[in-house]
Amino acid sequence: MRRTIYISTVLAALAVLVMAGCSDRGTNVPTRTDTFGYTWVPLSNPPFAPELTLQRGNPNGQLKLAIWAPPQVIPGNAPASLLLLLAPGESSQWFYLERGLHKICNEMIANGEIDPMVVVCVGNDEMFGGYFYGNSLPAGFYDEVIGDALVDHLQFLYPSLINNPARRGIGGIGQGAYGAFRAAIKNPGVFTSITAVDGPLDFDGADGESGFMTLFNDVLFENGLSVATGYSRVDPARRIDSSSANPVTRMFIGGSVAFSPKDTGLVSTGQRHNSTLNIIERRQVSDTLTQISHLLTGRISGGPIPSTEAIRFDFNLPFDSTSKTHAPTWRRWMANNLDTMLVKQGGSALDNIDIWLATTPEARYTFHDQTVSFRDFLMDDMGLSVDTLTYMGYPGNPAHDYEYVYYLLKEMIKYHADHFRGN
């Protein structure tokens, strides 16, 4: 039995991960205490409609940004490189700043370790486990955003940015790591350095039967279910609870919104006015249910959307009620696996890109194994050079749950800075 879950764009947020507001234990990292004059949050984030217009919980179609720039760059007096940092799942655009990004950059520029750069932090979804920076109506079409479109917008905001791919880098942690590689693959030639820390980089693992596939049963466990009882769309006592604080469940929900939404078609004019979207067509494809309820052709939909014109998106989890892989849905996930996308693109998108990976055996969600597997694929199958850092925790302070972001940020920023200086 395939599991289909329904969400509506007019529902309130059901679950928000609170870890984004926490500092790393043991590092005494200040929380946005000295950012005046150095951190700028756009009053009007760039409208990338219709790419983000129907994104769950984002009716205005705006990309969530927090931008750090050193004082010599703000007036446009000094040329600067550009670094994009993508937040992990369920983390806001403030994730890296709340973990000391501004402090690190100020100190490293002051002591000459790095040259001035503009660091743009992109927020992830903070509701349903993060959208993996994927490409779908309810998740947002990030492939069309995190590339030339965003770079052009930032070039307008900061004319002193060096308009040269050799001076642009991208990085991320967790889902941000996946998003960084995805953006580079989907937008070849835009970035020339990548840093990634433990993320979902190989969905089915090195043997094609691990990775996320080993976590399917964890979703049932989180919801108090078993393989014997399974779940049911009919019996509320035997269905997955998407509103509770179950991290593995939420992660698969976010991924399913991005990778395996139902295939009902939605066509718009592609024009926005006052945060609305003109729906000119709705159609049902194959044997699926319609995604759009109570919304007629020609009506205007936008944010906030009245409940009478609710847009409902349904999607499929990649496993059935007994935690077995559901092949048709899993194929849709695997079409979004990095190795699949890279090979389909022709295999050259990551050529001439400096790549740095960091991983710990204590990473959650099988991210360590996925990171190592993808690294081996890049090196052994694609013939690419990959710099790798393995970091460990210590008794009482394990290396998971973003405990070492402050330390890792230093390494990430230095790696990009060295690349920029060499170009």
C-alpha positions as CSV (number, residue, x, y, z in Angstrom):
1,M,0.0,0.0,0.0
2,R,1.4,3.4,-0.9
3,R,1.2,6.1,1.7
4,T,-0.3,9.4,0.5
5,I,-0.3,12.4,2.8
6,Y,-2.2,15.7,2.2
7,I,-1.2,19.2,3.3
8,S,-2.8,22.5,2.6
9,T,-1.2,25.9,1.9
10,V,-3.6,27.6,4.3
11,L,-2.8,25.4,7.4
12,A,-0.7,26.9,10.2
13,A,2.8,25.6,10.8
14,L,2.5,22.3,12.6
15,A,6.1,21.7,13.7
16,V,9.1,24.0,14.0
17,L,12.5,22.7,14.9
18,V,13.9,24.7,17.8
19,M,17.5,23.8,17.4
20,A,18.1,26.8,15.0
21,G,18.2,29.1,18.0
22,C,20.8,27.2,19.9
23,S,24.5,28.0,20.0
24,D,27.2,25.3,20.0
25,R,27.8,24.0,23.5
26,G,31.3,24.7,24.7
27,T,32.2,27.4,22.2
28,N,30.6,30.4,23.8
29,V,29.6,31.7,20.4
30,P,27.7,35.0,20.7
31,T,24.2,35.0,19.3
32,R,23.9,38.0,16.9
33,T,25.4,40.4,19.5
34,D,27.7,42.4,17.3
35,T,26.1,42.3,13.8
36,F,25.2,46.0,13.6
37,G,26.5,47.4,10.3
38,Y,27.6,44.0,9.2
39,T,24.4,42.0,8.7
40,W,21.7,43.1,6.3
41,V,18.3,41.5,5.9
42,P,16.5,42.6,2.8
43,L,13.4,44.5,3.5
44,S,12.0,43.1,0.3
45,N,13.4,39.7,-0.5
46,P,13.7,39.0,-4.2
47,P,10.5,37.8,-5.8
48,F,11.2,34.7,-7.9
49,A,7.6,34.1,-8.8
50,P,6.2,31.9,-10.0
51,E,9.1,29.7,-8.8
52,L,8.3,30.0,-5.1
53,T,4.7,31.3,-5.2
54,L,3.0,28.1,-4.2
55,Q,5.7,26.9,-1.8
56,R,4.2,25.6,1.4
57,G,4.0,28.4,4.0
58,N,5.5,31.0,1.6
59,P,2.5,32.7,-0.1
60,N,4.6,35.8,-1.1
61,G,7.1,33.7,-3.0
62,Q,10.1,35.2,-1.3
63,L,13.5,33.7,-0.8
64,K,14.5,33.9,2.9
65,L,17.9,35.6,3.0
66,A,20.3,37.0,5.7
67,I,23.3,38.7,4.2
68,W,26.6,39.4,6.0
69,A,28.9,42.0,4.4
70,P,32.1,43.6,5.9
71,P,32.0,47.4,6.2
72,Q,34.3,48.1,3.3
73,V,32.0,46.3,0.9
74,I,28.7,47.8,2.0
75,P,29.4,51.2,0.4
76,G,30.8,49.4,-2.7
77,N,34.3,50.6,-2.3
78,A,36.1,47.2,-2.2
79,P,35.7,44.2,-4.6
80,A,34.4,41.1,-2.9
81,S,33.8,37.4,-3.6
82,L,30.4,35.8,-3.0
83,L,29.7,32.8,-0.8
84,L,26.2,31.2,-0.5
85,L,25.5,29.1,2.5
86,L,22.3,27.0,2.5
87,A,20.7,26.1,5.9
88,P,19.9,22.6,7.0
89,G,16.4,21.2,7.1
90,E,14.0,23.2,9.2
91,S,16.5,26.0,9.8
92,S,16.1,29.7,9.0
93,Q,18.3,32.1,7.2
94,W,19.8,33.0,10.6
95,F,21.2,29.5,11.2
96,Y,24.9,30.4,10.4
97,L,24.7,33.8,12.0
98,E,23.3,32.4,15.2
99,R,26.3,30.1,15.3
100,G,29.0,32.8,15.0
101,L,29.4,33.5,11.2
102,H,29.8,37.2,11.7
103,K,32.3,36.8,14.5
104,I,34.4,34.3,12.4
105,C,34.4,36.5,9.3
106,N,35.3,39.7,11.3
107,E,38.2,38.0,13.0
108,M,39.5,36.2,9.9
109,I,39.4,39.4,7.8
110,A,41.1,41.4,10.6
111,N,44.0,38.9,10.9
112,G,44.4,38.6,7.1
113,E,43.3,35.0,6.8
114,I,40.6,35.8,4.3
115,D,39.8,38.7,2.0
116,P,36.5,40.6,2.3
117,M,33.5,38.6,1.0
118,V,29.8,38.8,1.0
119,V,28.1,35.8,2.7
120,V,24.5,35.2,1.8
121,C,22.6,32.7,4.0
122,V,19.6,31.1,2.5
123,G,16.8,29.7,4.8
124,N,15.3,26.3,4.5
125,D,11.7,25.4,5.2
126,E,10.9,25.5,8.9
127,M,7.8,23.4,8.9
128,F,7.8,19.9,7.4
129,G,11.4,18.7,7.6
130,G,12.9,20.9,5.0
131,Y,12.4,20.8,1.2
132,F,16.0,19.7,0.3
133,Y,16.2,22.7,-2.1
134,G,14.3,20.5,-4.5
135,N,12.1,21.3,-7.5
136,S,8.3,21.1,-7.3
137,L,5.3,23.3,-6.9
138,P,4.8,22.8,-3.2
139,A,8.5,22.8,-2.4
140,G,9.5,25.6,-4.7
141,F,11.5,25.5,-7.9
142,Y,15.0,26.0,-6.4
143,D,16.8,24.9,-9.5
144,E,15.6,28.1,-11.2
145,V,16.5,30.3,-8.2
146,I,19.8,29.3,-6.7
147,G,21.8,30.0,-9.7
148,D,22.1,32.9,-12.2
149,A,18.8,34.4,-10.9
150,L,20.0,34.9,-7.3
151,V,23.5,35.9,-8.4
152,D,22.1,38.6,-10.7
153,H,20.0,39.9,-7.9
154,L,22.9,40.0,-5.5
155,Q,25.1,41.7,-8.1
156,F,22.5,44.4,-8.2
157,L,22.4,44.8,-4.5
158,Y,26.2,44.7,-4.2
159,P,27.8,46.2,-7.4
160,S,31.3,45.5,-5.9
161,L,30.8,41.8,-6.1
162,I,33.3,40.3,-8.5
163,N,31.3,39.1,-11.5
164,N,33.4,36.0,-12.1
165,P,32.4,32.4,-11.3
166,A,35.9,31.8,-10.0
167,R,35.0,34.2,-7.1
168,R,31.7,32.5,-6.2
169,G,31.3,29.5,-3.9
170,I,28.4,27.6,-2.3
171,G,28.1,25.4,0.7
172,G,25.8,23.9,3.3
173,I,25.2,21.5,6.1
174,G,22.7,18.7,6.1
175,Q,20.1,19.4,3.5
176,G,22.1,22.5,2.7
177,A,25.0,20.2,1.6
178,Y,22.6,18.5,-0.8
179,G,21.3,21.8,-2.0
180,A,24.8,23.1,-2.7
181,F,25.7,20.2,-4.9
182,R,22.3,20.2,-6.6
183,A,22.6,24.0,-7.4
184,A,26.1,23.4,-8.9
185,I,24.9,20.5,-11.0
186,K,21.7,22.2,-12.2
187,N,23.5,25.5,-12.8
188,P,26.9,24.6,-14.3
189,G,29.5,27.3,-14.4
190,V,27.9,29.5,-11.7
191,F,30.0,28.3,-8.8
192,T,33.6,27.0,-8.6
193,S,33.9,25.9,-5.0
194,I,31.7,23.7,-2.9
195,T,31.8,22.9,0.9
196,A,29.4,20.4,2.3
197,V,29.0,18.9,5.7
198,D,27.2,15.5,6.3
199,G,24.1,15.6,4.1
200,P,21.7,13.4,2.1
201,L,24.2,13.0,-0.7
202,D,23.4,9.4,-1.8
203,F,19.8,8.4,-1.0
204,D,20.3,4.6,-1.6
205,G,23.9,4.4,-0.3
206,A,26.9,2.6,-1.7
207,D,25.1,-0.7,-2.2
208,G,21.8,0.6,-3.5
209,E,20.0,-0.7,-0.5
210,S,21.1,1.5,2.3
211,G,21.0,5.3,2.9
212,F,17.5,6.5,3.5
213,M,16.1,3.0,2.8
214,T,17.3,1.9,6.3
215,L,15.2,4.7,7.9
216,F,11.8,3.7,6.5
217,N,10.9,1.6,9.5
218,D,12.0,4.5,11.8
219,V,9.0,6.5,10.6
220,L,6.6,3.8,11.8
221,F,8.5,3.6,15.1
222,E,8.3,7.3,15.7
223,N,4.5,7.1,15.2
224,G,4.1,4.2,17.6
225,L,3.4,1.8,14.7
226,S,4.9,-1.5,13.7
227,V,5.3,-3.4,10.5
228,A,2.5,-5.6,11.7
229,T,0.0,-2.8,12.3
230,G,1.3,-0.4,9.6
231,Y,-0.7,2.7,8.9
232,S,-4.0,3.5,7.3
233,R,-5.7,6.4,5.5
234,V,-9.0,5.2,7.0
235,D,-8.1,4.5,10.6
236,P,-6.8,7.7,12.3
237,A,-5.2,5.6,15.0
238,R,-3.0,3.9,12.3
239,R,-1.8,6.8,10.3
240,I,1.4,8.8,10.3
241,D,1.2,12.0,12.3
242,S,2.8,14.8,10.3
243,S,2.1,17.4,13.1
244,S,4.2,15.9,15.8
245,A,7.9,16.5,16.6
246,N,9.2,13.3,14.9
247,P,12.4,14.3,13.1
248,V,12.7,11.3,10.7
249,T,9.0,11.6,9.8
250,R,9.3,15.3,9.1
251,M,12.4,14.8,7.0
252,F,10.6,12.3,4.7
253,I,7.6,14.5,4.5
254,G,9.7,17.5,3.4
255,G,11.5,15.3,0.9
256,S,8.3,13.9,-0.5
257,V,6.9,17.4,-1.0
258,A,10.0,18.1,-3.1
259,F,10.5,14.8,-4.9
260,S,7.3,12.8,-5.0
261,P,4.3,15.1,-5.0
262,K,1.3,13.8,-6.9
263,D,1.4,14.6,-10.6
264,T,-1.6,16.8,-11.0
265,G,-0.7,19.6,-13.4
266,L,-0.9,23.3,-12.6
267,V,-0.4,25.9,-15.2
268,S,-0.2,29.6,-14.4
269,T,0.3,32.8,-16.4
270,G,3.7,33.1,-14.8
271,Q,2.9,36.6,-13.7
272,R,2.4,37.9,-10.1
273,H,0.6,40.9,-8.9
274,N,0.3,41.8,-5.2
275,S,1.5,38.3,-4.3
276,T,-1.1,36.5,-6.3
277,L,-1.0,33.8,-8.9
278,N,-3.4,33.6,-11.8
279,I,-4.4,30.0,-12.3
280,I,-5.3,29.5,-15.9
281,E,-5.5,25.7,-16.0
282,R,-5.9,22.7,-13.8
283,R,-5.7,19.2,-15.0
284,Q,-5.6,15.7,-13.6
285,V,-2.8,13.4,-14.8
286,S,-2.8,9.6,-14.7
287,D,-4.9,8.1,-11.9
288,T,-4.0,10.6,-9.2
289,L,-6.2,12.8,-7.2
290,T,-6.4,16.5,-7.9
291,Q,-4.0,18.8,-6.0
292,I,-6.2,21.8,-6.3
293,S,-9.5,22.0,-4.3
294,H,-12.2,24.6,-4.6
295,L,-10.1,26.6,-7.1
296,L,-11.6,27.2,-10.5
297,T,-9.8,28.1,-13.7
298,G,-9.3,31.8,-14.0
299,R,-9.4,32.5,-10.3
300,I,-6.7,34.5,-8.6
301,S,-4.8,32.7,-5.8
302,G,-2.2,34.2,-3.6
303,G,-1.2,34.9,0.0
304,P,-2.9,34.8,2.3
305,I,-5.2,32.3,0.5
306,P,-8.7,32.2,1.9
307,S,-9.8,28.8,3.1
308,T,-12.5,28.7,0.6
309,E,-9.9,28.7,-2.1
310,A,-7.4,26.4,-0.4
311,I,-4.8,24.7,-2.6
312,R,-4.1,21.2,-1.4
313,F,-1.0,19.3,-2.4
314,D,-0.8,15.6,-1.8
315,F,2.4,13.6,-2.0
316,N,3.7,10.0,-1.6
317,L,6.2,8.7,0.9
318,P,8.7,6.4,-0.7
319,F,7.7,3.3,1.3
320,D,4.5,1.4,2.0
321,S,2.7,0.6,5.3
322,T,5.2,-2.2,6.1
323,S,8.2,0.1,5.6
324,K,9.1,-1.6,2.3
325,T,10.3,0.5,-0.6
326,H,7.5,1.6,-2.9
327,A,9.2,1.3,-6.2
328,P,7.3,3.9,-8.3
329,T,7.7,6.6,-5.7
330,W,11.3,5.6,-4.9
331,R,12.2,6.0,-8.5
332,R,11.1,9.6,-8.3
333,W,13.4,10.1,-5.3
334,M,16.3,8.5,-7.1
335,A,15.8,10.8,-10.1
336,N,16.8,13.5,-7.6
337,N,19.8,11.6,-6.3
338,L,23.0,13.6,-6.9
339,D,24.8,10.9,-8.8
340,T,21.8,10.4,-11.1
341,M,21.5,14.1,-11.8
342,L,25.2,14.5,-12.5
343,V,25.3,11.6,-14.9
344,K,22.2,12.7,-16.7
345,Q,23.7,16.2,-17.0
346,G,26.6,14.7,-18.8
347,G,29.0,14.3,-15.8
348,S,30.9,17.6,-16.4
349,A,29.0,20.0,-14.1
350,L,31.4,19.5,-11.2
351,D,34.6,19.6,-13.3
352,N,37.1,22.3,-12.4
353,I,35.2,22.9,-9.1
354,D,37.1,22.7,-5.8
355,I,35.2,20.3,-3.5
356,W,35.5,20.0,0.3
357,L,33.5,17.5,2.4
358,A,33.3,17.2,6.2
359,T,31.8,14.2,7.9
360,T,31.5,12.5,11.3
361,P,30.5,8.9,12.0
362,E,28.1,10.3,14.6
363,A,26.0,12.2,12.0
364,R,22.2,11.6,12.1
365,Y,19.9,10.2,9.3
366,T,22.7,8.0,7.7
367,F,24.3,11.3,6.5
368,H,27.8,10.0,7.2
369,D,27.4,6.9,5.1
370,Q,25.7,9.0,2.3
371,T,28.5,11.5,2.4
372,V,31.3,8.9,2.2
373,S,29.4,7.1,-0.6
374,F,29.0,10.2,-2.7
375,R,32.6,11.2,-2.1
376,D,33.8,7.8,-3.3
377,F,31.5,8.1,-6.4
378,L,33.0,11.5,-7.2
379,M,36.6,10.3,-6.8
380,D,36.4,6.7,-8.2
381,D,33.7,7.0,-10.8
382,M,34.0,10.6,-11.9
383,G,37.7,11.1,-11.4
384,L,37.3,14.2,-9.3
385,S,39.5,15.4,-6.5
386,V,37.7,15.8,-3.1
387,D,39.2,17.3,0.1
388,T,37.8,15.5,3.1
389,L,37.7,16.4,6.8
390,T,36.6,13.8,9.4
391,Y,35.7,15.4,12.7
392,M,34.9,13.7,15.9
393,G,33.2,14.5,19.2
394,Y,34.4,13.8,22.7
395,P,32.8,12.2,25.8
396,G,29.8,14.3,26.8
397,N,29.7,16.3,23.6
398,P,29.0,14.1,20.5
399,A,29.6,15.4,17.0
400,H,25.9,15.6,15.9
401,D,23.0,18.0,16.2
402,Y,25.1,20.8,14.8
403,E,27.4,20.8,17.9
404,Y,30.5,21.8,15.8
405,V,29.1,24.3,13.4
406,Y,31.3,27.1,14.7
407,Y,34.4,25.0,14.1
408,L,33.2,23.8,10.7
409,L,32.3,27.3,9.6
410,K,35.9,28.4,10.0
411,E,37.1,25.5,7.9
412,M,34.4,26.1,5.2
413,I,35.0,29.9,5.0
414,K,38.8,29.4,4.8
415,Y,38.5,26.8,2.1
416,H,36.4,29.2,-0.1
417,A,38.7,32.1,0.7
418,D,41.8,30.2,-0.3
419,H,40.1,29.2,-3.6
420,F,39.1,32.8,-4.2
421,R,42.7,34.0,-3.6
422,G,44.0,31.5,-6.1
423,N,41.7,32.9,-8.8
